[in-house]
């Protein structure tokens, strides 16, 4: 379990540090956009009140607290599963990614009322209107790893 917690800790720290840097120090919340390597990498301030791609969006306290509860329940369920399953190293890392990212977005909802998304990537003539953050990447990678990585358990 130590690997899960350390992975979650570093993901959470990286997520919150990048958000603080971009939102506050670079003042993206006021600027709205900063082109870094256009069109491939841009910073675009987006406050996500819902889930991915703005689903369930709306500045509604019920949605906010519901999404916080769901993130905490999923994180708890993943931790319980890892503790009782005896999962291998890669599954523990994946669980840490998922939990660290989920908690990073929970803290955003608690502090700002919404998740601070700021990374925007486009390519090949396609203008991507969506933004994401380090926590989103970690949650996606963690869920992907938990579901698709092969189990290290030997069949009985």
Secondary structure, DSSP 8 states (H G I E B T S, - for coil): -HHHHHHHHHHHHHHHHHHIIIIIIS-HHHH-EEEEETTTEEEEEEEESSSGGGTT-S--HHHHHHHHHHHHHHHHHHHHHHHHHT--HHHHHHHHHHHHHHHHHHHHHHHHSSEEEEEE--BTTB-----B-HHHHHHHHHHHHHHHS---S---
